[in-house]
Amino acid sequence: MDTTRSSLHRSRWLLALLAAFALLLAACGDDTDTDAGGSDDGSSDDGSSDDGSSDGALPGEGVSVTMARADWQSGYIQADIYRQIVSELGYDVSDPAEIELGPSNAYTAMAEGDFDFWTNSWYPGHLSWHENELPDGSLVGDHIEIVSGLFESAGVQGFLITKATADEYGITSMQQIHDDPELLALFDYDGNGLGNVYGCQESFTCDDIITNQFAFYGWDKFEQEIASYDALFADFLDKVNAGEPAMIYTWTPSSYVTEAVPGDNVMWITMHPTDVIDDSNPTGVDGGEFHDQRPGFDGFGEEFCTQPCQLGWVPANIQVTANADFLEANPVLKTLFEQIKPSVIDISVAQVDLANSDGTQEDVVAIATAWIEDNRDLVDEWIATALASA
């Protein structure tokens, strides 16, 4: 197949996948409708301005806000969208690129007041970091607050497998690979008798969850590769493009599924046909009870997933988490955060745009700015609702 035809083929599968996500979100009750409040002329019913004050002063004037962002590119766009929208309320907001952290450090730093909020929480998995103890004996979770909104039940995640391998060997689940020496040998890259599974980098949370999942299922013949995720994905994609056996954890929304496209060159793979990890925390790690993934996700048909499809992960709530004292001092921002619910499909497309760019912070800002301009009416509703609560 020539390059042009291959690109068109991938585009068709990507559009089909995005359509499947759209149906999923509709079924989960995702919507972005908001009530701006007040009248159409920009004033509230009592004659005051929509900014909640009589003199037109914005609530954020004179207030500095420190943001952070996660150390994975798929969270960059939403972080800058928030930065720009919060700035429209008069706040002096730092560039989230200045503080880039993995969740293993981010929640402690947030609790200690090193920054005020980020837009990159993945729950329930990240709840384990709320259990970390601070020097004064209190828990991180005592000092931070989860804000509803953003992408609730939208973070579909699981494992991908080379489609050519799944088709050739009739592979339906990771359990099947683990239990069949012939299949396991296909994934044993170093000849040590263990199947290699590309997992996560150590600063993420998914590496701990995967370790707990493997212990839960009794999968002692798999070993998780833990390294820089982009490096892991590059190795995985090389194998996929060569038609070789490979398996990796990934998530959506992300640009990764625009290169490893479910239904085209990869498939989502069932972990175990019936069982999903509970809160038993078999490895005994701190907070491991929050690695519970019941009921798992089984929403993909045979076009995208081996059957019966049970990804073994719940679709994550991708949400804002903030320092509790900061939210108490800035209630208008809590209201704003609750309103901001961009389309997960839009953000997926924006991430593809970022992946196809030079990947600079200037590109991040430009793509976020373009999204705001394209959705100006919706953004204005979110802001008006927040200002009306001031």
Secondary structure, DSSP 8 states (H G I E B T S, - for coil): --HHHHHHHHHHHHHHHHHHHHHHHHHTT--------S-TTSB-TTS-BTTSSSS---TTTT-EE-B-EESSGGGHHHHHHHHHHHHTTT-EE--GGGSEE-HHHHHHHHHTTS-SEEEEEEETGGGGGGG-B-TTS-BGGGSEEEEEEEEEEEE-EEEEEEHHHHHHHT--BHHHHHH-HHHHHHT-SSSSSSEEEE---TTSSHHHHHHHHHHHHT-TTEEEE-S-HHHHHHHHHHHHHTT---EEEEESSSGGGGTS-BTTTEEEEBS-SS----S--TT--TTGGGG--TT------TTTB-SS---SS--EEEEEEEEHHHHHH-HHHHHHHHH----HHHHHHHHHHHHTS---HHHHHHHHHHHHHHTHHHHHHHHHHHHHT-
